[in-house]
Amino acid sequence: MTERVITPRHRGFLFLDSHPAGCRRLVEDMWQAAVPGPAATSTGDGPVALVIGSSAGYGLAATIAGLRRVGIRGIGVCFEKGPSERRTATAGWYRTAATAELATQAGRDMVFLNGDAFADEMKDQVADLLKQRFGGRLDHLIYSVAAPRRTDPDTGTLHASVLKPIGQAHRTKTLVFDDQGAGEIKEVETHPAVGDDIEQTVAVMGGADWERWIDHLADRGLLADGFTTAALSYIGSPLTAAIYRHGTIGSAKAHLEATARTLTARLEKLVGGRAVTSVNGAAVTQSSTAIPGIALYVGLLRGVLGEGMVPPLAQLTDLWDRLTGARPLDLDDDGRVRLDTWELAPDVQTAVAERWQAATTDNIAQLADLDWFHGEVQRLYGFAVPGVDYTAPVATDVPWPRHAS
């Protein structure tokens, strides 16, 4: 197996390689930080769960929290690239390998499939595996997919999502880092959506694929009585609303929420089940760093809250408690689970807004937690992880986790 020293190479927030040992250590740290529930003390048959988008961000947190908190077994689906002669594998590849190993050690039967979650072929593969390996009944489905493109299985049309405001151009502050990691405030202007930009984004990031998954599994008779499903979402601050909640991606999120209501009406009749959207709080993810203004907002939010920021793992532990009945499944007036109340508290948003208005390149280091944010971006790819020796060669050719037949 090839070993080499891996140093971070990146263009802005996008890193070209990932560090296997760093990714593994991150997963191990998350595993240890997850609060076990009563099911974690046994290796018996826990609820069967499907996590779509299991390798990164909130989907990874959902997988680890589910394994540790409620003892789930089942399937994780993600789309990652393996190692090549020129590049390491993606960070999600290495994180999945580590998650699978920890699950096996804990006696959890968790299978990970690598492929296009939008494709019907993947839905068939999951359905077959549920029937053959997990008794043909699915208790929970977590949908956590962020993708730039989706091919419609019915028409073959390729849809592409965009991050644009609606109605007029939007100019906002944003945060960038130089090669030495120093933060700089710039202003960027994003042109408004044109043509079918909104429809394209809704087709990729709305509820169509989530609904297709439910239809596919229901048609195969695979939904257990009391089945619950949650699609992970975000609302965010008024400071970012023009590009996010009121922009093209916001239209997709609104479609996702409408889909939840449609699915609930059907699932209640079919299996006494329910579909919800879970509105999570802010976090540094590979998707969020691509949105203008989000980096600055999250850095300032951390500057205000410090350790009071609730990490994705804790949020998804809360969600699992609600989905499994350990806590009430309380919903807001629009039928959403709200895990973001800590972020949107009026006093927090007032403090962040004041810092946003005052922020310049000269004072940003005093207003935002730049070291934390810069470190979080690096940790997305397995770098800057405490306890990892980055001067040591590391094996990059890590195999995708196999599952026994």
N, C-alpha and C positions, 0 to 999 in steps of 0.2 A: 504494500500500500504506500503510495507516494506521500512523503512528508516534506513540508517546507515552512519557512517562516512567512507569515502573512501580515502585511502592513496595510493599514487602511488607505485605499485610493477612492476618491469620490469627486463627483461634480455637484456642488451645492449639497443638498441633503440626500442625494442618491449615491450609494456606495457601490463600487464595482465588484467587490469580493465580500465574503462573509467569513467569520472565524468560527470553525467548528467547536473548539473548546469553549469559547466565549458563549456561543449559543447554548451549548450543553449546560454550562454553569448557570446561565439565566433560568433555564427550565428547572434545574435542580433547586435553585433558590425559590422560584415560584411554588414548586411542589412543597418545600418545607414551610413556606409562608401560608399555604392554604390551610384553613381551619377544618380539621376532620369532623365529620358528623358521625352519628352512631354506626352507620353502614360501613365506615372506614375501618372498623375493628374486625370485620369479617370479610371473607372472600367468597361469600355466597352470591346468589343471583340478584344483582341490583337491577334497577330499571334500565331498559334498553333505550339508548339515546343516539341520535344522529346529529352531529355538529358539522354544518356546511361552512367551510372557511375556518378550519381548525388549526391552522399553522401560524397565525399571526394575530397581534392585537387582541381585540375582545374575543375573537373566536378561539384563540389559544387559551385565554383566561377562562372561557366557558368550558373548554375541554378539561383543563387541569382542575378547576373548581368542581366540575361534575364528578371527576374520578375520585377526588379526595373528600368532597363534602357528602355526596350521596351514593358513592360507589357505583357510578354508571358503568355499563358495558355497552358496546355497540360499535359505531363507525364514525370516523372523522374523514371528511373530504376536503382536499385542498389541491392547489395547482402550483407545483414547484418544479424548478429545474435542477437536475443532478449535476455533479461535477464534470468538468471537461478538461482537456489538456491546457486550456488557456485560463479558465476561471474556476473558482470554487463553486460548489452548489449554492443555491440561494439560502438565506438564513432560515427560511421556513422549512427547508429540507432537513437541515441539521436539528432544528427545534423539534420537528416531528420524530426524528430518530430517537432523540433523547426522551421525549414524552412516551413513546411506545415502550422503551426499555423500562422506564419507571412504572408504567402501568402493568407490565408483565411481572415485575418484581413484587408489585402490590396484589397480584392475583386478579387483575382486572382484564377481562377479555375485550380488548379494544383494537379494532382493525383500522388501518389508515390506507385510504385509496387516493392515488395521485392522478388527477385528470380534470377535465372541464366540467364543472358543476352545472353549467348551462345546458350541456348536451344530454339528450335522452338516453344515450348509451350509458352514461354514468348513473342515471336514475335506474335503469334496468339492472346494472351491476349491483347497486345498493339494495334494490328490492330483492334480487336473487339471494344476496348474502343474508339479508334479514330473515328470509324464509328458511334458508338452509342452516344457518348457524345460530340464530337468535330466537328461534321458536315462532317466527312469523308474526311477531307483534311489536310495534314500536310505541314507546310511552312518551317520548319527548323529542322535539326537533328544534335545534337552535340554528337560525339562519343569519350568517355573518359574512356577507360577500361584498367586497368592494372591488370593482373591476372597471377598466376603461372601455371594454368592448363586450358585446354579446351577440352571438349568432342565433337568430330565431329558429328553433328546430322545425317549425311548420313551414316557413317560407324560405329559409336559407339566407335571409337578409342579415347583413352585418350592421349592427347599431353601435354607434360610438358616443360615449357620454362626454360632456364638456362642463367645465366649471366657469359659468358666466352669470352675471347679473341679468335681470329681466327688466326691459324698458329703457334703461339708459346706462351709459358707461359708469363704472364705479372706480373711484380713486381711493386707495387706502395705504396706510403705513404697513410696512412688512419688515421682518427681521431676517438678516442674512449674516453669515459668518465669513471672515476672511480665512486664509490658509493657516493662520496662527490661532484660530478659534475666537478672535475678537468679534463682538457683535456690532452690527451697523444697521441703522434705521434708514430705510429707503421708502420712497413712494412709488407705487405701481398703479397703472390704470388697466382695467380689464374691460374690453369691449362687450356690449350687451349681446344677448342671444339673438340669433337671426334664423330665418327659415324654420327648419324643423329641429333646431337645437334642443328645445324643451322636450319634444316627443322622443327624440333620440335618447336623451338622458333618462327619461322615465322608462323607456324600454329596457335600458341596461340596469338602472339602479332602483327602479320601482318594485312593485310586488308581483310582476308577471311570473318570474322564475320561481319565487317562493310558492305562489299558488300552483304552479305546474308541478312542483315537488309534491305538494299535498294531494293534488289530483292523482298523480302517478301512484303514490303509495296507497291512497284510498281505493283506487281501482283494483289494486292487487289484494285488497282486504288486509292490509298490514297495520292499520291504526288500532291501537288498543283502546279499550273503554277508558274514558277520561283523558285521552290523548291531549297534550298541550304543546303548542309551538310558539316560539318567540322570535321575531326578527329584530335585530339590534339596530338602533337608530341614534340620532343626535339632533338636538335643536340648537344649543349654543347661545351665545350672548348677542344682545342688540348690536354690539360693536362689529360683529362678523355677519350680521343678518343679511346684508345686501348681497354678499357673495355666496352665502350659505343658505340659510332658511328661506330667504326671499328670492334666491337665485334658482338656476336650473336644478341643482341638487336638492334644493328644498321642495321643488315640484315632485321630484322622485320620492322624497320622504313622505310627502302628503299622499301620494299614490300608495306607498307601502302601508300607511295607516288605514287608508280606505280598504285596502286588501284585507287587513286584519279583521275589520268589521264584517266583510263579506265571508271570510273563512269561518269566523265564529258562528255566524248564522247557520252555515252548513254543518260544521263539526258538532254543534250542539244537538242537531237532529240525528246525525250519523252515529256518533259514539259518546255523546255527552261531553264533548271536548271544547277546547277554546284556543283562539289565536290572539296574540297580543304583540304590540311593538314595545320594546324596552328602550327607553330614552336614557342613554348612558351619559356620564359626565366626560369632560375633556380629558384627553390623554395624548401623548406623543406616539403617533403611529405612522407607518409608511404612507398611508393614505392622507392623513391630516397634514403632513408637512408639505404636501403639494398645493395646498389651498392658500392663496394670498391672504396675509393677515393672521392666519391661524397660529403660526409660529410665534409671532409677537404676542398675541393674546394669551397663549398657553404659558409663555415665559413670564408674563406679567401676573397671570393667575397664580403661578407658583410663588412669585415674589410676594403676593398678598397672603396666600394660605400656608406656604411652607409645607410642613408635614401634614397639614390639614387636608391636602388634596387626597381624594380617595382613589387608590389605584384600581385598574381594571379587575384584578383578581378579587378584591373585596367586593366590588360592585356585582360581579358575576356570581359570587358566593351568595349574596343577597338575592339575586334573581333565582338561583336554584332553590333557595329556601321557599320562595314564593310559588314557584312552579310545582314543587313537590308537596305543598301544603304545610310545611313547617312554620310558615308565616302567612298571614292573609295576602291574597293576590289583589291588593288595593290598586285601583286604577284612577286616573284623573278624569276630568269631564269628557275628554276625547278618547277614553278607553285605552290609555297608555300607562305602562308601568314607568314610574319616574325614579330613576337612580341618580338624577342630576341636581337634586334640590340643594345639596351642599355648594354646588358651583353657582347656581342662579339665585342664591340668597341675596336680597337687596343690598345689604351692607357690603357683601363681597363684590357685587357688580359695580357699586358706586366707587369702591376703592380701585378696582381695575380700570374703570373709565377715567378716573382722575390721573392715573399713571399713564394711560394710553395718550391722553391729551398732552401730557408733559413730556413724553418720551422723545429723546433725540439720541443721536449717536454718542454725544458727550456724556449723557446721564443714564443710558439704558442699563449699564452694569449695576447701578444703584437701585433701579426700579424693578428689574426682572432678575430672576435666578438663571443667569446665563450659563453658569457652570453646570447646573442640573439639566437644563434643556439640551445643551450641547452634548452632554454625556448620554442623555436619553436617546438622542438621534444615533450616536455611535453604537449604543447597546442594541438598537434595532438590528444591527448586523453582527453582533457578537463582540464588539470592541468596547474598551473602557469598562470591562466587567471586573470588579474587585476579585482578587484571588487567582487571576489567570496570568500566566507568564507569556507575554507576547513576544519575547525574544526566543522562545523555544520552538523548534519545528513541530508541526502538528499534521496529522493525517487528514487529508481533504477528501479522500475517496470513501466516504461513509455510505454504506448501502441503505436503500430504502427499507424500512422495517417489513420483514416477512411475517405472514400469519399462517399458522398451522391450519391445514384443511380439516 
